[in-house]
Amino acid sequence: MTSRPAVRRAAAAVLAVVVLAVVAACAAGPNPGLDTAPPGAEDPAGFWYGLWQGMILPVTFVVSLFTDTVSIYEVHNSGNWYDFGYVLGISFVFGGPFGASRARR
């Protein structure tokens, strides 16, 4: 006969393995388009393009639901500078750090 603490430890171990597997499955993979120009362009998307795409994200997201030719993120980008511009553009649209500090009435 097994005791309750042993059963709880086994259940906690199984839960930990399941959570670890789910988190590992969500990890991003490598970007094969990094530092390569998209078709028809000379350079990969950089900071300014990322900033612009971050600011137009709400519209682009809605359009991307209805068409396969529109994407919300440029995979042919310059790396960290594009990502920084993208996140900065999103924060401009959704209020950024100052949007959270507004007084609620």
Residue pairs with C-beta under 8 A, 6 or more apart in sequence:
31 75
31 77
32 75
33 44
33 75
33 76
33 77
34 44
34 75
34 77
34 78
34 79
35 44
35 78
35 79
36 44
36 76
37 43
37 44
37 76
38 44
38 45
38 74
38 76
41 76
43 78
44 76
44 77
44 78
44 82
45 53
45 74
45 76
45 77
45 78
45 82
46 77
46 78
46 81
46 82
46 85
47 78
47 81
47 82
47 84
47 85
48 85
49 74
49 77
49 82
49 85
50 74
50 77
50 81
50 82
50 83
50 84
50 85
50 86
50 88
50 89
51 85
51 86
51 88
51 89
52 85
52 89
53 60
53 72
53 73
53 74
53 85
53 86
53 89
54 85
54 86
54 87
54 88
54 89
54 90
54 91
54 92
54 93
55 89
55 90
55 92
55 93
56 89
57 72
57 89
57 90
57 93
58 93
60 70
60 71
60 72
61 72
63 70
64 70
64 71
64 72
73 86
74 82
77 83
91 97
95 102
